[in-house]
Amino acid sequence: MRRLNWYGGLVLLASTQVNSRGIPTVPFTASGGQIRLSEINSIIVDTQYANSVNSNGETLIPPSLHEFAETFAQDLKSIHVDVDCGAGASASNGSIFLTLGDPSDFLDVAGRESAEGYRLSVSESGIEITGASSLGVWWGTRTLLQQALLGNGSIPHGTSIDTPGWGTRGMMLDAARHYYPPDFLIEMCAYMSFFKQNTFQIHLSDNLYNNVDLYSRERSLDLYARFRLWSESEKVVGLNKFKNESYTREQFDEIQSACAARGVTILPEIEAPGHALVFVQWKPELGLEDDLSLLNISHPETIPTMKTVWDTFLPWFHTKTVHIGADEYTAEVNDYNIFVNAMADHIRTTADKSIRIWGTFPPNYTDPNYINIYKNVSVQHWEFFEDNPLYDYIKNNYTVLNSDDTFYVVNKWSGSYPPQVNVSATFVGNPNTGGGLWYPYVFDARNRSNNPSLNEPLVLGEIAPLWNDYGPNATVYSETFYAWRRGIPALADKQWGGNLTAAELDPLLAKIRESIPGQNLERRIQSATSVIMDYTFAGESAQMSNVRDVSGNKYDGTSDCLTSDRNSLLVDDCTLVTPLFSKGRDYKLTVSMLLSSLDEPTNATLISGRDSTLMLTPNVTLFQGGNYYRLNTSLPLHSRIDLEIIGRGNQTFAKVNNRTEEQFLTKMGINGARFEWGPMAIEAPVHQLGGQNAGWSGEVFALKLESLA
């Protein structure tokens, strides 16, 4: 079947077509009957196309059809469907056959061929996914997985022909003002990929405060500013002073490769000439005297220095487009435009890459002295006080990416933006249809005259940003995921061109969220009851090796500690290790213990986990992401106590015995003007208790982890 028409995000194929509910929604023509995924015995990759890759996308490391198939096989295994994966010339009974078809069968909203389209055919003999490219097949596997999860393992017979309306679909993460470990970024790619987003923009350099001009020169040169890439090259020595919160080339390669394996391209952004304090702290002579966060572009070393930075890191970036930032520069306009054009020329000549900038200074074709930005530079619109994307750019033949601040997020606190994606706007944010479903061609959610037509080919798509304006102590890593947890699927549906309704989002998400492969961002732990793990040490041998979990879940631990005749574990430079690592939101971790000594009163580790550490400093403290979150409470010596750490939604508390709960809070500096307090959602550390050099000794009578509804 061929596409007949686009209308409001729906593809009309035939009168029998319905939209299969999924995220994104999928056009579907039913033929009656269904097949169970458990009846599938193999994945067969068409031999003719096994090594085919999609060269039309943004990534320079596209997986082959066979590589996508192997990842798909692992995803099926994660939902307990174990199949063989191999190559063959044709389908067999009970197989999933992956092949390629005619790209002209798959057209985007502007009527152009899209490499991301696919046809999914399901019958009693098996399943076939035919893609416009290997990436199109991958998106077809996401539909297949979703439909199986929504159908309790059954998939209806019929055919879907599905193509995204827009080519760039994704999110942007401010990793400059808040470091994120590589595995978090990789897990985020897996979550995004499940909803067919294909771009993850990583903002790699910035400074914390937007009003650097208020500070003295000396203070400005000491403010929080970071560059997140670590190179040993002598050309950039001193640019990055924080290796432990940066990405080496090997780490950045792994992030890009792992994300590309799931169809997601990492789009790197190095910010200049605004938000450039980190470069001025490196080379102070390059900053403007009245605002050191702005580069002095007229200085003879500024552009050569930034070219050197890009020369160092361009070989790291496996993408056809890179982002040079160029946001909120408030100095001379022509200097700015000269800078952008110089970087565009240099990056194109050096690495054959295109550049993207944030919308800052629109073109002006009436002033003969005005230098305009090259038209081969794509523009990322974010706010109408900076530009009008339709009249300033599209009508002047620039390509534009929609990042309008309708969907901005600022983590934890903001005077302007919400801490989570404005999901409701995806359902009612389209003034062109009287307040209907929003799509990426809608830049202005209030004034339809500012929006191009649905099929405007110069609209690249949409990326929704998350900013960490108040720095690394404002949130833990997972709070970024929760800011996006509902927003990614809601946006992904409309970025693709689906027609998901507000009433459908949460019920659908509830059915599939826990089975999304390649990630466990919620830090779920399987448990038969509300008691996840329970160690009592009763009846154990004096020299312990195996520690029984009496919860029924068999999360038995190991230990080299001794036990006492009081059914306790004697902890003194010895270790208890559980098979668990972290428990996400809604938990209670209880440690029944007697503290005998505190050898490291400011740095003792009670329990550590994948994401956090419970410490005594000497106050009860949770450590996560390089930050200490301390309470006013300390533990008494030589007295048996019950210490409870309680995660309740986006808040975390501690309680000693029957005292009042005390909340873990963070103190955020707001633009250097005042402070705000905010709650912290910290995962429970549940992997290792004690250990050599833990800094304390005592008896532990019980260790228990429970889930809270």
Secondary structure, 3 states (H helix, E strand, C coil): CCCCEEECCEEECCCCEEEECCCCCEEEEEEEEEEEHHHCCEEEEEHHHCCCECCCCCECCCCEHHHHHHHHHHHHHHCCCCCEEEEECCCCCCEEEEEECCHHHCECCCCCECCCCEEEEEECCEEEEEECCHHHHHHHHHHHHHHHHHCCCEEEEEEEEECCCCCEEEEEEECCCCCCCHHHHHHHHHHHHHCCCCEEEEECEEECCCCHHHCCHHHHCCCCEEECECCCCHHHCCCCCCHHHCECHHHHHHHHHHHHCCCCEEEEEEEECCCCHHHHHHCHHHEECCEEEEECCCCCCHHHHHHHHHHHHHHHCCECEEEEECCCCCCCHHHHHHHHHHHHHHHHHHHCCEEEEECCCCCCCCCCCCCCCCCCCEEEECCCCCCCHHHHHHHHCCCEEECCHHHCEECCCCCCCCCCCCCCHHHHCEHHHCCECCCCCCCCCCCHHHCCCCCCCCEEEEEEEEECCCCCCCCCHHHHHHHHCCHHHHHHHHHHCCCCCHHHHHHHHHHHHHHCCCCCCCCCCCCCCCEEEEECCCCCCCECCEECCCCCCCCCEEECCEECCCCCEEEECCEEECCCCEECCCEEEEEEEEEEEECCCCCEEEEECCCCEEEECCEEEEEECCEEEEEEEECCECCEEEEEEEEECCEEEEEECCCCCEECEEEEEECCCEEEEEECCCCEECCEEECCCCCEEEEEEEEEEEECC
